[in-house]
Amino acid sequence: MPEGPEIRLAADRLARVLLKQKATRVRFAFGHLHPFENVLTGRTVTAIETRGKAMLTFFDDEWVIYSHNQLYGRWYIADAGKRPDVTRQLRLTIETQQKAALLYSASDIDVLQKSELKSHPFLAKIGPDILSEQSWTHLIGQSMD
């Protein structure tokens, strides 16, 4: 089961390939999220944050993808248009010109407006993420850069 530190490491890997990049393709496995594919495709990823075991992928238009890996979810990075040789089920694709961030086997994915984050059932129950730069900046009074 992925824990907070593993999710933070995955977020850092995703940030290296997605931050400040335009999503050329966004695909969801779940039908209720299909309408958001066109909303997010063409948008730029502005931040990737963690909140406990949840990951938040922010886009330039105030939309956010919430994902929680649950027991079996796992993020992979591949070249654009390529897929790793795995037996898992692909649940979310965020692709740029060069790379693709692929979430397999996760069952808890949602698309929210930034203003809705505080009322999300999981996020509303947890405090700040101690592994986030924002928490460290608050604690030590300076940026980690």
N, C-alpha and C positions, 0 to 999 in steps of 0.2 A: 504494500500500500504506500503510495507516495505521500510523504509528509511535507511540512512547510519548507525545510531546506531544499528538498528535491524540486519543489515547485518554484522556489526562488531561482535555482540553477537553470531550470527550464525557461523561466521568464528572461533570464540574462541571455541565454542562447537565442531565443526568439528576438529579443531586442536587437541583437547584432545584425540580424538579417531583415527585420521588418521596420525598425524605427526610421521615420522620415521617408519611407518608401510608399509609393502608391500601390494599392491592392489592385492588381489586374484581373484577379479572379477570386471570388469568395463563394464557397459552396458549403451547404449544410446537409447532413444526412436526414435530418428530421423535417418532415413536411411542414410543420407549423412555422419553421424558420426560413423556408424558401423565399417568402416575400422580401426578406432582408438581404438576399444575395445581390439584387440589383441596387439596393440602397447603399451597400458597403463597397461594392466594386467601383473602382475609380477614386475612392477616398484614401487619404494618407493616414498611416498609423502614426499617432503622436506620442503614445506612451504605452508601456506594458508594466502593470503593477501586480503585486500579490497581496492578498488579504488572507492570511492563514493558508489553507490549501486551495484557495480560489485564485484564478488568474483573471485579470481584467485587461483587455486589449482596447485601447481608446483610439477613436478615429477623429479626424478634423471637423466633423460635423456634429459633435456631441453624442454620437452613438458609441456604445461600448459592448463588446462581446464578453460575457461572463462565462467562464468555464471552470468546472470542478472535476478533477480526474477520477473521483470516487476510488474504487479499489484497483481498477485495471487501466485507467486512462494513461496514455503516454504520447508526448509530443515528439515528432521527428522533424528534422530539417532535410530538405532535398533540393536538388536543382529544379528550377521551374520546369513543369511538365513531366517530371520523373516521380516515381513512387518507390519507397523501399519495399523489399521483398519480405513482407510480414503476413501473418495469417489473421491479424486483427481487422476490425471493421473501421473504416475511415468515417469519422463523424464531422470533421471540420477541416476545410482547406482555406488558407489565406496565402495567395500566391502573388509574387511581385515579378518584375521583368527577369530577375536572376534566380530567386529562391522561392521555395514553398515551405510554409509551416503547416504541418499536418498533425491533427489530433485524432488518435485512434482509441477506440474502445471506451471513451468517456460517455456518460449518459446524462450529464447535467450541464447543458449549454443553454444560454439565453442571450437575447439581444435587448439592451435597455438604453434608454436615454440616460445621460450622466446624472440628471436630476433624480432618477429613480433608484440610484444605488443604495441610498440610506434606508429605503423601504424594502429592499430585497430580503427575503426570508433568512438566508444564510448570513449575508453581510450585516444585517441589522443586529445580529446576536454576538458579533465579535468586535473587538477593539482594533486599534491600529496594528499593523503588521510590524513586529519588531525587526524583521529582516529587510524592511524597506528603507531606502535612503532617506525618505521623509522622516521616519522615526529616529534614525541616527542623527540627522540634522537637528531635530528638536532636542534630542538628549544631550548632544555635545556642543550645540550652538554654531556649527559650521558645516559646510558641504563636504562630502567625502571625496570630491574631485581633486 
